[in-house]
Amino acid sequence: MPYGAAEHARCDRWQNLAIDGKTWRPATDSERQLVTLLYLLHAIGLAIGAFSQAVTMVGAFVFGWTSIVAIIINYIKREDLRDTILASHLQWQSDTFWRSLLAMIIAFALYFVLLGFLINWLLYGLIGLWATWRIVKGWLVLRDGRPVGEGPHP
């Protein structure tokens, strides 16, 4: 559901945000910085895969230590942030991570069953681009002080 100018104006960027009659508590600066750090860790994982000798971008994202650390922190802090817009960002990040892993497993299985080497690399590339798009989109929406995706809304 898109958030229009009226909702954006009511939120005053990081104050009480009211959408569809629901009000979320304002996130603290340290909470926002934490979620920004998690986006950064995921972005580093993708960049390592894109610009290094890693086998695939999505492989570095899912199996790299930066994303693993980010997903662990994500689950540790989830309850603390559940009544802020940041909860939607944590959900967005974890959905991106787990869906990327699932898509990698499916692409790996298809390699043996049906598709072969070149198609497999194409699938890994597409999954990596999709994960990159989600991390960038989430980070930009966070910068605007809005919830992202279909995540948990209090």
N, CA and C atoms as a LAMMPS dump frame, in Angstrom:
ITEM: TIMESTEP
0
ITEM: NUMBER OF ATOMS
462
ITEM: BOX BOUNDS ff ff ff
-5.0000000000000000e+02 5.0000000000000000e+02
-5.0000000000000000e+02 5.0000000000000000e+02
-5.0000000000000000e+02 5.0000000000000000e+02
ITEM: ATOMS id mol type element x y z
1 1 1 N 0.835 -1.172 0
2 1 2 C 0 0 0
3 1 3 C 0.884 1.242 0
4 2 1 N 0.749 2.096 -0.991
5 2 2 C 1.593 3.281 -1.061
6 2 3 C 1.204 4.301 0.005
7 3 1 N 2.179 5.043 0.445
8 3 2 C 1.951 6.076 1.44
9 3 3 C 2.071 7.417 0.75
10 4 1 N 0.981 8.17 0.727
11 4 2 C 0.941 9.428 0.007
12 4 3 C 1.492 10.587 0.812
13 5 1 N 1.37 11.777 0.222
14 5 2 C 1.918 12.984 0.831
15 5 3 C 1.258 13.28 2.174
16 6 1 N -0.042 13.005 2.293
17 6 2 C -0.741 13.291 3.554
18 6 3 C -0.171 12.459 4.697
19 7 1 N 0.04 11.167 4.449
20 7 2 C 0.616 10.314 5.488
21 7 3 C 2.043 10.737 5.798
22 8 1 N 2.786 11.089 4.752
23 8 2 C 4.174 11.481 4.949
24 8 3 C 4.257 12.784 5.751
25 9 1 N 3.356 13.722 5.467
26 9 2 C 3.346 14.977 6.206
27 9 3 C 2.986 14.745 7.668
28 10 1 N 2.053 13.823 7.923
29 10 2 C 1.648 13.555 9.311
30 10 3 C 2.769 12.94 10.119
31 11 1 N 3.672 12.225 9.479
32 11 2 C 4.698 11.53 10.248
33 11 3 C 5.812 12.461 10.691
34 12 1 N 5.938 13.661 10.061
35 12 2 C 7.008 14.597 10.409
36 12 3 C 8.334 13.864 10.464
37 13 1 N 8.539 13.021 9.518
38 13 2 C 9.717 12.183 9.282
39 13 3 C 9.937 11.135 10.359
40 14 1 N 10.181 11.471 11.596
41 14 2 C 10.466 10.463 12.609
42 14 3 C 9.636 10.643 13.875
43 15 1 N 8.573 11.388 13.808
44 15 2 C 7.712 11.543 14.978
45 15 3 C 6.642 10.452 14.939
46 16 1 N 5.583 10.621 15.722
47 16 2 C 4.507 9.627 15.698
48 16 3 C 3.957 9.513 14.283
49 17 1 N 3.901 8.314 13.784
50 17 2 C 3.457 8.056 12.429
51 17 3 C 2.089 7.402 12.487
52 18 1 N 1.134 8.001 11.813
53 18 2 C -0.213 7.442 11.78
54 18 3 C -0.544 7.061 10.341
55 19 1 N -0.773 5.774 10.132
56 19 2 C -1.164 5.26 8.821
57 19 3 C -2.329 4.321 9.034
58 20 1 N -3.397 4.534 8.283
59 20 2 C -4.596 3.704 8.381
60 20 3 C -5.099 3.619 9.829
61 21 1 N -5.026 4.72 10.542
62 21 2 C -5.537 4.754 11.903
63 21 3 C -4.626 4.128 12.95
64 22 1 N -3.446 3.69 12.556
65 22 2 C -2.508 3.073 13.495
66 22 3 C -1.381 4.06 13.774
67 23 1 N -0.973 4.141 15.02
68 23 2 C 0.107 5.037 15.395
69 23 3 C 1.287 4.22 15.893
70 24 1 N 2.458 4.523 15.386
71 24 2 C 3.679 3.846 15.791
72 24 3 C 4.491 4.79 16.648
73 25 1 N 5.169 4.256 17.632
74 25 2 C 5.994 5.118 18.473
75 25 3 C 7.201 5.59 17.671
76 26 1 N 7.684 6.789 17.973
77 26 2 C 8.865 7.284 17.257
78 26 3 C 10.084 6.42 17.568
79 27 1 N 10.872 6.17 16.582
80 27 2 C 12.115 5.423 16.777
81 27 3 C 13.179 6.376 17.299
82 28 1 N 14.029 5.876 18.157
83 28 2 C 15.134 6.694 18.66
84 28 3 C 16.233 6.77 17.608
85 29 1 N 17.132 7.719 17.79
86 29 2 C 18.259 7.849 16.862
87 29 3 C 19.09 6.567 16.832
88 30 1 N 19.335 5.978 17.997
89 30 2 C 20.157 4.764 18.031
90 30 3 C 19.446 3.594 17.355
91 31 1 N 18.121 3.527 17.458
92 31 2 C 17.376 2.459 16.764
93 31 3 C 17.471 2.632 15.254
94 32 1 N 17.331 3.867 14.785
95 32 2 C 17.45 4.136 13.344
96 32 3 C 18.867 3.835 12.857
97 33 1 N 19.85 4.201 13.658
98 33 2 C 21.235 3.926 13.279
99 33 3 C 21.499 2.426 13.211
100 34 1 N 20.897 1.677 14.125
101 34 2 C 21.067 0.226 14.103
102 34 3 C 20.511 -0.368 12.811
103 35 1 N 19.308 0.021 12.431
104 35 2 C 18.7 -0.527 11.215
105 35 3 C 19.486 -0.068 9.981
106 36 1 N 19.995 1.154 10.005
107 36 2 C 20.863 1.615 8.924
108 36 3 C 22.122 0.755 8.844
109 37 1 N 22.709 0.431 9.991
110 37 2 C 23.888 -0.438 10.026
111 37 3 C 23.571 -1.813 9.446
112 38 1 N 22.38 -2.342 9.744
113 38 2 C 22 -3.65 9.203
114 38 3 C 21.891 -3.596 7.68
115 39 1 N 21.3 -2.512 7.155
116 39 2 C 21.267 -2.351 5.697
117 39 3 C 22.687 -2.283 5.141
118 40 1 N 23.565 -1.549 5.826
119 40 2 C 24.945 -1.43 5.375
120 40 3 C 25.642 -2.791 5.354
121 41 1 N 25.439 -3.593 6.393
122 41 2 C 26.056 -4.923 6.425
123 41 3 C 25.563 -5.79 5.265
124 42 1 N 24.261 -5.734 4.983
125 42 2 C 23.734 -6.491 3.842
126 42 3 C 24.326 -5.963 2.53
127 43 1 N 24.424 -4.641 2.4
128 43 2 C 24.987 -4.057 1.182
129 43 3 C 26.455 -4.454 1.005
130 44 1 N 27.194 -4.508 2.094
131 44 2 C 28.597 -4.943 2.011
132 44 3 C 28.67 -6.39 1.521
133 45 1 N 27.784 -7.24 2.036
134 45 2 C 27.754 -8.627 1.571
135 45 3 C 27.505 -8.723 0.078
136 46 1 N 26.573 -7.92 -0.426
137 46 2 C 26.303 -7.915 -1.865
138 46 3 C 27.49 -7.363 -2.647
139 47 1 N 28.116 -6.306 -2.133
140 47 2 C 29.256 -5.7 -2.82
141 47 3 C 30.449 -6.657 -2.859
142 48 1 N 30.665 -7.391 -1.784
143 48 2 C 31.751 -8.369 -1.778
144 48 3 C 31.535 -9.388 -2.899
145 49 1 N 30.3 -9.831 -3.054
146 49 2 C 30.01 -10.782 -4.122
147 49 3 C 30.143 -10.185 -5.503
148 50 1 N 29.791 -8.917 -5.642
149 50 2 C 29.824 -8.283 -6.959
150 50 3 C 31.232 -7.882 -7.39
151 51 1 N 32.072 -7.501 -6.428
152 51 2 C 33.37 -6.915 -6.784
153 51 3 C 34.57 -7.714 -6.275
154 52 1 N 34.375 -8.971 -5.973
155 52 2 C 35.5 -9.777 -5.496
156 52 3 C 35.528 -11.101 -6.252
157 53 1 N 36.323 -11.992 -5.747
158 53 2 C 36.442 -13.31 -6.36
159 53 3 C 35.405 -14.292 -5.826
160 54 1 N 34.389 -13.792 -5.127
161 54 2 C 33.335 -14.672 -4.633
162 54 3 C 32.649 -15.339 -5.822
163 55 1 N 32.122 -16.511 -5.605
164 55 2 C 31.516 -17.281 -6.681
165 55 3 C 30.315 -16.551 -7.268
166 56 1 N 29.402 -16.09 -6.441
167 56 2 C 28.247 -15.327 -6.91
168 56 3 C 27.938 -14.208 -5.926
169 57 1 N 27.285 -13.173 -6.421
170 57 2 C 26.882 -12.061 -5.564
171 57 3 C 25.905 -12.534 -4.502
172 58 1 N 24.925 -13.315 -4.91
173 58 2 C 23.935 -13.78 -3.95
174 58 3 C 24.544 -14.772 -2.968
175 59 1 N 25.516 -15.541 -3.4
176 59 2 C 26.193 -16.457 -2.489
177 59 3 C 26.941 -15.714 -1.398
178 60 1 N 27.631 -14.622 -1.783
179 60 2 C 28.328 -13.8 -0.786
180 60 3 C 27.327 -13.121 0.137
181 61 1 N 26.158 -12.77 -0.4
182 61 2 C 25.121 -12.134 0.41
183 61 3 C 24.572 -13.101 1.455
184 62 1 N 24.224 -14.296 1.038
185 62 2 C 23.572 -15.255 1.932
186 62 3 C 24.565 -15.94 2.867
187 63 1 N 25.762 -16.242 2.372
188 63 2 C 26.721 -16.998 3.184
189 63 3 C 27.855 -16.142 3.751
190 64 1 N 27.887 -14.859 3.386
191 64 2 C 28.935 -13.986 3.888
192 64 3 C 28.698 -13.587 5.337
193 65 1 N 29.786 -13.335 6.058
194 65 2 C 29.665 -13.049 7.485
195 65 3 C 28.902 -11.757 7.75
196 66 1 N 28.977 -10.763 6.831
197 66 2 C 28.28 -9.497 7.103
198 66 3 C 26.769 -9.686 7.146
199 67 1 N 26.233 -10.437 6.208
200 67 2 C 24.782 -10.673 6.207
201 67 3 C 24.358 -11.61 7.328
202 68 1 N 25.207 -12.561 7.67
203 68 2 C 24.869 -13.47 8.769
204 68 3 C 24.823 -12.698 10.086
205 69 1 N 25.811 -11.813 10.301
206 69 2 C 25.79 -10.965 11.503
207 69 3 C 24.543 -10.09 11.499
208 70 1 N 24.213 -9.499 10.336
209 70 2 C 23.043 -8.626 10.236
210 70 3 C 21.752 -9.384 10.56
211 71 1 N 21.603 -10.598 10.058
212 71 2 C 20.362 -11.331 10.285
213 71 3 C 20.251 -11.776 11.744
214 72 1 N 21.374 -12.077 12.38
215 72 2 C 21.346 -12.434 13.802
216 72 3 C 20.914 -11.226 14.639
217 73 1 N 21.516 -10.066 14.376
218 73 2 C 21.124 -8.852 15.1
219 73 3 C 19.668 -8.525 14.825
220 74 1 N 19.248 -8.705 13.588
221 74 2 C 17.861 -8.467 13.192
222 74 3 C 16.904 -9.227 14.111
223 75 1 N 17.155 -10.505 14.302
224 75 2 C 16.26 -11.313 15.133
225 75 3 C 16.386 -10.971 16.612
226 76 1 N 17.565 -10.577 17.058
227 76 2 C 17.736 -10.192 18.46
228 76 3 C 16.961 -8.909 18.776
229 77 1 N 16.972 -7.948 17.871
230 77 2 C 16.352 -6.639 18.113
231 77 3 C 14.894 -6.552 17.678
232 78 1 N 14.379 -7.565 17.035
233 78 2 C 13.031 -7.52 16.473
234 78 3 C 11.965 -7.15 17.505
235 79 1 N 11.993 -7.756 18.66
236 79 2 C 10.969 -7.49 19.68
237 79 3 C 11.067 -6.054 20.201
238 80 1 N 12.279 -5.546 20.341
239 80 2 C 12.461 -4.177 20.843
240 80 3 C 11.897 -3.133 19.893
241 81 1 N 11.857 -3.438 18.618
242 81 2 C 11.44 -2.463 17.605
243 81 3 C 10.057 -2.736 17.033
244 82 1 N 9.332 -3.67 17.599
245 82 2 C 8.079 -4.12 16.983
246 82 3 C 7.016 -3.033 16.872
247 83 1 N 7.058 -1.998 17.721
248 83 2 C 6.027 -0.953 17.668
249 83 3 C 6.531 0.315 16.97
250 84 1 N 7.578 0.191 16.168
251 84 2 C 8.093 1.313 15.378
252 84 3 C 8.015 0.948 13.897
253 85 1 N 8.214 1.951 13.043
254 85 2 C 8.254 1.644 11.61
255 85 3 C 9.458 0.784 11.272
256 86 1 N 10.425 0.739 12.171
257 86 2 C 11.626 -0.045 11.917
258 86 3 C 11.329 -1.537 11.878
259 87 1 N 10.235 -1.963 12.503
260 87 2 C 9.848 -3.381 12.45
261 87 3 C 9.623 -3.814 11.009
262 88 1 N 9.043 -2.945 10.198
263 88 2 C 8.823 -3.304 8.795
264 88 3 C 10.156 -3.455 8.066
265 89 1 N 11.147 -2.675 8.448
266 89 2 C 12.465 -2.775 7.818
267 89 3 C 13.178 -4.062 8.229
268 90 1 N 13.041 -4.451 9.488
269 90 2 C 13.636 -5.714 9.917
270 90 3 C 12.992 -6.885 9.183
271 91 1 N 11.671 -6.828 9.028
272 91 2 C 10.968 -7.88 8.29
273 91 3 C 11.412 -7.9 6.831
274 92 1 N 11.552 -6.739 6.232
275 92 2 C 11.988 -6.602 4.834
276 92 3 C 13.37 -7.217 4.648
277 93 1 N 14.279 -6.917 5.582
278 93 2 C 15.635 -7.454 5.49
279 93 3 C 15.647 -8.973 5.648
280 94 1 N 14.92 -9.476 6.627
281 94 2 C 14.927 -10.928 6.827
282 94 3 C 14.227 -11.64 5.671
283 95 1 N 13.148 -11.061 5.141
284 95 2 C 12.505 -11.656 3.966
285 95 3 C 13.474 -11.713 2.788
286 96 1 N 14.233 -10.647 2.591
287 96 2 C 15.205 -10.614 1.499
288 96 3 C 16.255 -11.709 1.679
289 97 1 N 16.772 -11.84 2.889
290 97 2 C 17.794 -12.837 3.175
291 97 3 C 17.267 -14.249 2.946
292 98 1 N 16.14 -14.588 3.569
293 98 2 C 15.631 -15.964 3.493
294 98 3 C 15.099 -16.314 2.105
295 99 1 N 14.471 -15.362 1.424
296 99 2 C 13.997 -15.636 0.063
297 99 3 C 15.167 -15.805 -0.898
298 100 1 N 16.232 -15.052 -0.674
299 100 2 C 17.441 -15.223 -1.504
300 100 3 C 18.039 -16.604 -1.299
301 101 1 N 18.099 -17.048 -0.057
302 101 2 C 18.621 -18.381 0.23
303 101 3 C 17.757 -19.453 -0.433
304 102 1 N 16.443 -19.335 -0.297
305 102 2 C 15.538 -20.305 -0.911
306 102 3 C 15.697 -20.309 -2.433
307 103 1 N 15.777 -19.126 -3.036
308 103 2 C 15.939 -19.05 -4.492
309 103 3 C 17.271 -19.663 -4.923
310 104 1 N 18.319 -19.469 -4.126
311 104 2 C 19.613 -20.09 -4.438
312 104 3 C 19.53 -21.605 -4.397
313 105 1 N 18.848 -22.131 -3.397
314 105 2 C 18.697 -23.584 -3.274
315 105 3 C 17.925 -24.137 -4.47
316 106 1 N 16.864 -23.451 -4.858
317 106 2 C 16.074 -23.89 -6.014
318 106 3 C 16.92 -23.833 -7.293
319 107 1 N 17.661 -22.735 -7.468
320 107 2 C 18.515 -22.616 -8.661
321 107 3 C 19.584 -23.703 -8.672
322 108 1 N 20.143 -24.015 -7.51
323 108 2 C 21.152 -25.07 -7.413
324 108 3 C 20.548 -26.426 -7.786
325 109 1 N 19.328 -26.691 -7.289
326 109 2 C 18.657 -27.959 -7.621
327 109 3 C 18.339 -28.029 -9.113
328 110 1 N 17.928 -26.94 -9.705
329 110 2 C 17.612 -26.919 -11.13
330 110 3 C 18.855 -27.168 -11.98
331 111 1 N 19.996 -26.79 -11.485
332 111 2 C 21.243 -27.045 -12.203
333 111 3 C 21.411 -28.538 -12.479
334 112 1 N 21.126 -29.35 -11.478
335 112 2 C 21.298 -30.787 -11.622
336 112 3 C 20.148 -31.439 -12.379
337 113 1 N 18.974 -30.878 -12.25
338 113 2 C 17.79 -31.505 -12.817
339 113 3 C 17.567 -31.104 -14.264
340 114 1 N 17.781 -29.845 -14.579
341 114 2 C 17.207 -29.375 -15.821
342 114 3 C 18.051 -28.373 -16.594
343 115 1 N 18.555 -27.393 -15.955
344 115 2 C 18.967 -26.21 -16.695
345 115 3 C 20.42 -26.176 -17.147
346 116 1 N 21.327 -26.614 -16.352
347 116 2 C 22.724 -26.556 -16.73
348 116 3 C 23.428 -25.304 -16.249
349 117 1 N 24.689 -25.24 -16.578
350 117 2 C 25.615 -24.261 -16.017
351 117 3 C 25.257 -22.807 -16.339
352 118 1 N 25.065 -22.458 -17.611
353 118 2 C 24.841 -21.056 -17.987
354 118 3 C 23.54 -20.501 -17.43
355 119 1 N 22.495 -21.285 -17.494
356 119 2 C 21.21 -20.829 -16.948
357 119 3 C 21.317 -20.655 -15.438
358 120 1 N 22.055 -21.544 -14.793
359 120 2 C 22.243 -21.454 -13.347
360 120 3 C 22.908 -20.133 -12.988
361 121 1 N 23.954 -19.735 -13.686
362 121 2 C 24.63 -18.469 -13.411
363 121 3 C 23.707 -17.287 -13.675
364 122 1 N 22.877 -17.386 -14.699
365 122 2 C 21.903 -16.33 -14.969
366 122 3 C 20.928 -16.203 -13.803
367 123 1 N 20.438 -17.342 -13.312
368 123 2 C 19.523 -17.304 -12.171
369 123 3 C 20.19 -16.69 -10.943
370 124 1 N 21.431 -17.087 -10.659
371 124 2 C 22.148 -16.508 -9.519
372 124 3 C 22.312 -14.993 -9.691
373 125 1 N 22.602 -14.563 -10.905
374 125 2 C 22.731 -13.125 -11.171
375 125 3 C 21.427 -12.381 -10.942
376 126 1 N 20.331 -12.967 -11.415
377 126 2 C 19.023 -12.335 -11.219
378 126 3 C 18.643 -12.271 -9.741
379 127 1 N 18.935 -13.325 -9.007
380 127 2 C 18.653 -13.338 -7.572
381 127 3 C 19.496 -12.255 -6.879
382 128 1 N 20.748 -12.127 -7.266
383 128 2 C 21.611 -11.095 -6.694
384 128 3 C 21.103 -9.692 -6.992
385 129 1 N 20.643 -9.465 -8.212
386 129 2 C 20.081 -8.156 -8.564
387 129 3 C 18.798 -7.878 -7.781
388 130 1 N 17.966 -8.893 -7.612
389 130 2 C 16.735 -8.74 -6.835
390 130 3 C 17.059 -8.381 -5.383
391 131 1 N 18.026 -9.074 -4.786
392 131 2 C 18.41 -8.788 -3.4
393 131 3 C 18.973 -7.367 -3.293
394 132 1 N 19.778 -6.967 -4.275
395 132 2 C 20.327 -5.609 -4.28
396 132 3 C 19.214 -4.58 -4.34
397 133 1 N 18.251 -4.794 -5.229
398 133 2 C 17.11 -3.875 -5.356
399 133 3 C 16.379 -3.755 -4.023
400 134 1 N 16.14 -4.868 -3.343
401 134 2 C 15.403 -4.825 -2.074
402 134 3 C 16.191 -4.097 -0.987
403 135 1 N 17.488 -4.312 -0.917
404 135 2 C 18.291 -3.635 0.102
405 135 3 C 18.332 -2.134 -0.176
406 136 1 N 18.539 -1.744 -1.429
407 136 2 C 18.569 -0.32 -1.785
408 136 3 C 17.206 0.324 -1.537
409 137 1 N 16.144 -0.327 -1.965
410 137 2 C 14.803 0.233 -1.767
411 137 3 C 14.511 0.415 -0.28
412 138 1 N 14.774 -0.613 0.511
413 138 2 C 14.516 -0.514 1.943
414 138 3 C 15.303 0.597 2.596
415 139 1 N 16.575 0.722 2.215
416 139 2 C 17.437 1.747 2.792
417 139 3 C 16.928 3.143 2.437
418 140 1 N 16.494 3.35 1.194
419 140 2 C 15.963 4.651 0.781
420 140 3 C 14.657 4.984 1.495
421 141 1 N 13.805 3.998 1.656
422 141 2 C 12.545 4.221 2.365
423 141 3 C 12.824 4.523 3.842
424 142 1 N 13.793 3.843 4.431
425 142 2 C 14.194 4.134 5.81
426 142 3 C 14.676 5.573 5.927
427 143 1 N 15.48 5.997 4.981
428 143 2 C 15.978 7.38 4.995
429 143 3 C 14.83 8.391 4.971
430 144 1 N 13.739 8.026 4.283
431 144 2 C 12.564 8.904 4.221
432 144 3 C 11.687 8.806 5.46
433 145 1 N 12.015 7.886 6.366
434 145 2 C 11.252 7.762 7.601
435 145 3 C 9.913 7.073 7.431
436 146 1 N 9.835 6.144 6.482
437 146 2 C 8.572 5.445 6.221
438 146 3 C 8.743 3.948 6.399
439 147 1 N 7.64 3.248 6.66
440 147 2 C 7.703 1.782 6.693
441 147 3 C 7.888 1.246 5.281
442 148 1 N 8.382 0.026 5.184
443 148 2 C 8.647 -0.575 3.884
444 148 3 C 7.87 -1.872 3.741
445 149 1 N 7.451 -2.165 2.52
446 149 2 C 6.851 -3.449 2.206
447 149 3 C 5.565 -3.733 2.948
448 150 1 N 5.327 -5.012 3.105
449 150 2 C 4.116 -5.492 3.764
450 150 3 C 4.387 -5.911 5.199
451 151 1 N 5.519 -5.51 5.743
452 151 2 C 5.992 -5.957 7.049
453 151 3 C 4.998 -5.786 8.173
454 152 1 N 5.407 -6.147 9.377
455 152 2 C 4.497 -6.088 10.516
456 152 3 C 4.12 -4.646 10.814
457 153 1 N 2.851 -4.387 10.82
458 153 2 C 2.349 -3.052 11.137
459 153 3 C 1.565 -3.172 12.435
460 154 1 N 1.952 -2.39 13.437
461 154 2 C 1.269 -2.507 14.739
462 154 3 C -0.199 -2.183 14.653
